[in-house]
Amino acid sequence: MADSVKSKGRVIFHIDMNCFYASVEMAHNPELKGRPIAIAGNPEERKGIIVTSSYEARAKGVKTTMPVWQAKKLCPDLLLMRPNFDRYREASRAIFKMLSEITPLVQPVSIDEGYLDITDVTGLGTPIEMAQNLQQKILTELDIPCSLGIAPNKFLAKMASDMKKPLGITILRKRELSSSLWPLPIEEMHGIGKKTAEKLKKISVHTIGDLAKHDVYQLKQLLGVNGERLKNRANGIDDRPVDPEAVHEFKSIGSSQTLAHDSTDWDELHQLLEQLVDNVSRRVKRKSATGKSVQLMIRFHNHQTITRSKTLQSYIDEKEDILFVAKELLKKHWNEEPVRLLGVSLQSLEEKRQVGEQLDLFTYRDNVKKEKLYETIEELSDRYGKDIFLSLTSEKDKEQPRTSFQKDFLDDYKKP
């Protein structure tokens, strides 16, 4: 059965760690095994949310993104733990190191999941044997359970890995779609969120099978080009390669935080805004990137959320410049209702070497004032080359720790 998968084209694995943060904590402290545990951003405060939980906690109704107070109500004996990002990164690095020993075609997607293209791998048995051996190796050496999906493309492999948890291995072939994939509710399809599912249901698309058979013109009218893409996926069509370099692709970098209490205090909101912008600027500089669009997200006390953005004439990366625009957006679009959460992101990012203006030295607000600096930079660039202005990131910025929610660290497994 597994050999027939390989004879017909590509063979893609999707690997997904089961309850990753909780599993890492249980591997670190075996006394936690069998107990309902949850990792929460801030267990002591209202703003704390559940990041992940063990299956014992899930059996009591505890879910990811659930507020801590609600999780405790559902499961009074829930053991709450703060996240240990260094520990999770270390485990992730070890896992992806194991994957890279099978094939160099490994594409990390997040800290606990990724794709492998094993089409041309020989000498390690059939795909199902390889999956079983990999699953057992991770469990034996790291004490972390995982599920694997085996399919001819990334979309089907991702859907397959979700079908059996924990410690599942699922093969999903195109010829089996009508029986194994199409009956699933549309909201269970990878790539379809709550709002998209609601839109699709309004045109009588309730299952993945409904989507696969639906008129493509109507789908494009409803969802744009994504409508056709989703229909293709529902029919098992996905030509995307497993790209080890995809982790370096980024279009925006953001940071958000829930306040400890709903606030209408401008000074308090400004202080939080400054912290968020500092995070964004530091991460942007670490990537030697720069952006020209600033987006502000405001979530009010009633959970209504708005996003507003401003596109600039020039690229920026300095904290002061991002903050200037973010404050402008907040002043313009905040209706003075109590604020629950703020988020800031710098978008339309490009690598600095691709951008003509080096905005560590001048920004869109100061262009008029710095004509002489323009001339000096131009003169120095002519004489010494444009790259002389690219090494402006301080050592302090380079040393800043990275959180597990960023993708910056996902190629660490390649390092010796």
C-alpha positions in Angstrom: 0.0 0.0 0.0 2.8 2.4 0.9 4.8 1.4 -2.1 1.9 2.5 -4.4 2.0 5.9 -2.9 5.6 6.3 -3.9 5.2 4.9 -7.4 2.7 7.5 -8.5 4.8 10.7 -7.9 5.7 12.8 -4.9 5.7 11.5 -1.4 5.3 14.3 1.2 5.3 14.0 5.0 3.6 16.5 7.3 4.8 16.0 10.8 3.0 17.6 13.8 4.0 17.3 17.4 1.1 16.4 19.7 0.5 19.0 22.5 4.0 20.2 21.9 4.7 22.6 24.8 2.9 20.3 27.2 4.7 17.3 25.9 8.1 19.0 26.3 7.3 19.9 29.9 6.2 16.3 30.6 9.4 15.0 29.0 11.4 17.4 31.2 9.4 16.4 34.3 7.8 12.9 34.0 5.8 13.5 37.2 3.5 15.7 35.1 2.4 12.8 32.9 -1.2 11.8 33.2 -2.1 15.2 34.8 -4.2 17.9 33.2 -1.6 20.6 32.5 -1.8 23.8 30.4 0.8 26.3 29.2 -0.5 29.8 29.6 1.0 33.2 28.6 0.3 34.7 32.0 -1.4 32.3 34.5 -1.9 34.9 37.2 -3.7 37.6 35.2 -6.9 37.9 33.3 -5.0 38.4 30.1 -3.5 35.0 30.3 -4.7 32.6 27.6 -4.1 28.9 27.1 -1.3 28.3 24.6 -1.6 24.5 24.6 -2.7 21.8 27.0 -2.3 18.1 27.6 -4.9 15.6 26.3 -6.1 15.1 29.9 -6.9 18.8 30.1 -8.5 18.8 26.6 -10.8 16.0 27.8 -12.2 18.5 30.3 -12.9 21.1 27.6 -9.7 23.1 27.9 -8.8 24.6 24.5 -6.0 26.7 22.9 -6.7 30.5 23.2 -9.2 30.0 26.0 -8.9 32.5 28.9 -7.2 31.1 32.0 -10.2 31.8 34.1 -12.5 29.8 31.8 -10.1 26.9 31.7 -9.9 26.7 35.5 -13.6 26.8 35.7 -13.9 23.8 33.4 -11.0 21.9 35.0 -10.4 23.0 38.6 -7.4 20.8 39.1 -5.7 22.2 36.0 -2.0 22.7 36.5 -0.9 26.0 34.9 2.6 26.6 33.7 4.4 29.5 32.2 6.0 28.8 28.8 9.7 28.0 28.7 10.6 29.2 25.2 14.3 28.1 25.4 13.2 24.6 26.3 10.8 24.4 23.4 13.3 25.8 20.9 15.8 23.3 22.0 13.4 20.4 21.5 12.3 21.8 18.2 15.9 22.1 17.0 16.5 18.4 18.0 13.4 17.3 16.1 14.2 19.1 12.9 17.8 17.9 13.1 16.3 14.3 13.0 14.2 15.2 10.0 17.2 16.7 8.1 19.0 13.4 8.6 16.4 11.8 6.4 16.3 14.4 3.6 17.6 18.0 3.1 14.1 18.8 1.8 12.7 19.9 5.1 10.4 22.9 5.5 9.7 24.0 9.0 6.3 25.7 9.3 6.3 26.5 13.0 8.1 25.4 16.1 6.3 22.1 16.1 5.4 21.2 12.6 6.9 20.9 9.2 7.0 19.1 5.8 9.5 16.6 4.3 9.7 15.6 0.7 10.9 11.9 0.7 10.2 11.2 -2.9 13.8 10.4 -3.8 14.9 8.9 -0.4 16.1 5.4 -0.8 17.4 2.7 1.6 15.2 3.6 4.5 12.2 1.4 3.7 8.7 2.2 2.5 7.1 5.6 3.3 5.0 4.0 6.1 8.1 2.3 7.5 10.0 5.6 7.4 7.1 7.3 9.2 6.9 4.7 11.9 10.7 4.7 12.5 10.7 8.6 12.6 7.8 8.7 15.0 9.4 6.1 17.3 12.8 7.8 17.2 11.3 11.1 18.3 9.3 9.4 21.0 12.2 7.3 22.3 14.9 9.9 22.2 12.9 13.0 23.2 9.8 11.5 24.8 7.6 13.7 22.5 4.7 12.2 20.6 3.9 13.2 17.0 1.5 12.5 14.2 2.4 12.1 10.5 0.5 12.5 7.3 1.7 10.9 4.1 0.3 12.2 0.8 1.3 13.3 -2.7 1.3 17.0 -1.8 1.5 19.4 1.1 -2.2 20.1 1.6 -3.2 16.5 1.7 -0.3 15.6 4.0 -1.4 18.4 6.4 -5.0 17.1 6.4 -3.8 13.6 6.9 -1.7 14.4 10.0 -4.7 15.9 11.7 -6.8 12.7 11.2 -5.2 10.6 13.9 -3.9 12.1 17.1 -1.9 11.4 19.2 0.7 9.2 17.6 -1.1 8.7 14.4 0.1 7.9 10.9 -2.3 8.5 8.1 -1.9 8.0 4.3 -4.2 10.1 2.2 -4.4 9.4 -1.6 -6.2 11.4 -4.2 -8.4 8.4 -5.1 -9.6 8.3 -1.5 -10.8 11.9 -1.2 -14.5 11.2 -1.8 -14.6 8.8 1.2 -12.0 10.3 3.6 -11.8 14.0 3.0 -15.0 15.3 1.3 -17.4 14.3 4.1 -15.5 16.6 6.6 -17.2 19.9 7.6 -15.8 22.8 5.7 -14.4 24.5 8.8 -12.0 21.5 9.3 -10.3 22.2 6.0 -6.7 23.6 6.4 -6.7 27.2 5.1 -10.3 28.0 5.9 -10.9 30.1 9.0 -14.1 30.9 10.8 -15.1 33.9 8.6 -14.4 32.1 5.3 -16.4 29.1 6.5 -19.3 31.4 7.3 -19.2 33.0 3.8 -19.0 29.5 2.2 -22.0 28.2 4.1 -24.1 31.1 2.8 -23.6 29.7 -0.7 -24.4 26.1 0.5 -20.8 24.9 0.9 -21.0 22.9 4.1 -18.5 20.2 3.5 -15.1 19.9 1.8 -16.9 17.8 -0.9 -19.3 20.7 -1.5 -16.3 23.0 -2.1 -14.7 20.5 -4.4 -17.8 20.4 -6.6 -18.8 24.0 -6.4 -18.9 26.5 -9.3 -15.4 28.1 -9.5 -16.8 31.4 -10.9 -19.0 31.9 -7.8 -16.2 31.0 -5.5 -13.9 33.6 -7.2 -16.7 36.2 -6.9 -16.9 35.4 -3.2 -13.3 34.9 -2.2 -11.2 36.2 -5.1 -8.3 34.1 -6.4 -8.3 32.2 -3.1 -11.7 30.7 -4.0 -10.2 28.8 -7.0 -7.1 27.9 -4.9 -9.3 26.4 -2.2 -11.4 24.5 -4.7 -8.2 23.0 -6.2 -7.0 22.0 -2.7 -10.4 20.3 -2.0 -9.8 18.3 -5.1 -6.3 17.3 -4.0 -4.5 19.7 -6.3 -1.4 21.4 -4.7 1.8 21.8 -6.6 3.7 23.7 -3.9 7.2 22.4 -3.4 8.7 21.6 0.0 11.0 24.6 0.3 13.7 24.6 3.0 14.2 28.3 2.3 10.6 29.3 2.8 11.2 30.0 6.5 13.1 33.2 5.4 10.2 34.6 3.5 8.3 37.3 5.5 6.1 40.2 4.6 5.3 41.6 8.0 6.6 41.6 11.6 4.2 42.5 14.5 3.7 42.4 18.2 0.5 42.5 20.2 -0.4 42.4 23.9 -3.6 42.3 26.0 -3.7 44.9 28.8 -4.1 43.7 32.3 -7.4 45.7 32.4 -9.5 47.5 29.8 -8.1 51.0 29.6 -9.0 54.5 28.4 -5.8 56.0 29.8 -3.8 57.5 26.9 -0.5 57.4 28.8 -1.0 53.7 29.5 -1.9 53.0 25.9 1.1 55.0 24.7 3.4 53.1 27.1 2.2 49.8 25.7 2.4 51.1 22.2 6.1 52.0 22.8 6.9 48.5 24.1 5.2 46.8 21.1 7.0 49.1 18.6 10.3 48.4 20.4 9.7 44.6 19.8 8.9 45.2 16.2 11.9 47.5 15.5 14.3 45.1 17.2 13.0 42.1 15.2 13.0 44.0 11.9 16.6 45.1 12.4 17.7 41.6 13.4 16.5 40.5 9.9 18.2 43.4 8.2 14.8 44.4 6.9 12.8 47.6 6.5 9.1 48.3 5.7 6.9 51.0 4.4 3.5 50.3 5.9 2.5 50.4 9.6 -0.6 48.7 10.8 -2.3 49.2 14.2 -4.8 46.7 15.7 -7.2 47.8 18.4 -9.4 45.3 20.3 -12.0 47.0 22.4 -13.6 45.9 25.7 -16.5 44.2 23.8 -13.9 42.2 21.7 -14.7 44.3 18.6 -11.4 44.5 16.6 -10.3 47.0 14.0 -7.1 47.3 12.0 -5.9 50.5 10.4 -2.8 51.1 8.4 -0.8 53.8 6.8 1.5 53.3 3.8 4.5 55.6 3.7 6.5 57.1 0.9 9.8 55.6 2.1 11.0 52.6 4.1 11.5 52.8 7.8 12.8 50.5 10.6 13.6 52.8 13.5 11.6 52.6 16.6 10.9 56.4 16.7 9.5 56.4 13.1 7.3 53.3 13.6 6.0 54.8 16.9 5.3 58.1 15.2 3.0 56.5 12.7 1.4 54.1 15.2 0.5 57.0 17.5 -1.0 58.9 14.6 -3.2 55.9 13.8 -4.2 55.5 17.4 -5.1 59.2 17.7 -7.1 59.1 14.5 -9.0 55.8 15.0 -9.4 55.3 18.7 -13.0 56.2 19.7 -12.0 56.5 23.4 -13.9 53.2 24.2 -12.0 51.0 26.7 -9.1 49.1 24.9 -8.4 45.5 25.7 -5.6 44.8 23.3 -3.1 46.7 21.0 -1.0 45.3 18.2 1.5 47.0 15.9 3.1 45.5 12.8 5.5 46.8 10.1 4.4 45.5 6.7 5.5 45.5 3.1 8.9 44.4 4.3 12.0 44.1 2.1 15.6 43.2 2.8 17.7 46.3 3.3 20.0 45.4 0.5 17.0 45.5 -1.9 16.1 49.0 -0.8 17.8 52.1 -2.2 17.4 54.3 0.8 19.1 53.3 4.1 16.6 54.4 6.6 18.7 53.9 9.7 20.0 57.3 8.7 17.0 59.1 7.4 13.2 58.6 7.4 10.2 59.8 5.6 9.6 62.5 8.2 13.0 64.0 7.8 13.6 63.8 4.1 13.3 67.5 3.5 15.5 68.4 6.4 18.3 66.1 5.3 19.2 67.1 1.7 22.8 67.6 2.7 22.9 64.1 4.3 21.4 62.7 1.0 24.3 64.3 -0.9 26.9 63.0 1.6 25.5 59.4 1.4 25.4 59.6 -2.4 29.0 60.7 -2.5 30.2 58.0 0.0 28.2 55.4 -1.9 29.8 56.4 -5.2 33.2 56.2 -3.6 32.9 53.1 -1.3 29.8 51.3 -2.5 26.2 51.2 -1.2 26.8 48.3 1.2 28.7 50.5 3.7 25.4 51.5 5.3 24.0 48.0 5.8 25.9 47.0 9.0 24.2 49.4 11.3 22.4 46.9 13.6 23.9 47.0 17.0 25.3 44.0 18.9 22.6 44.6 21.5 19.9 44.0 18.9 21.6 40.9 17.7 21.7 39.4 21.2 18.0 40.0 22.0 16.2 36.7 22.7 13.6 35.5 20.3 10.2 34.1 21.3 8.9 30.8 20.1 6.1 32.5 18.2 8.5 34.0 15.7 9.9 32.0 12.8 13.4 33.6 13.1 14.9 30.5 14.8 13.4 27.8 12.6 16.5 27.2 10.6 18.6 26.8 13.8 18.7 23.0 13.3 21.0 23.5 10.3 23.7 25.1 12.6 26.4 22.8 14.0 
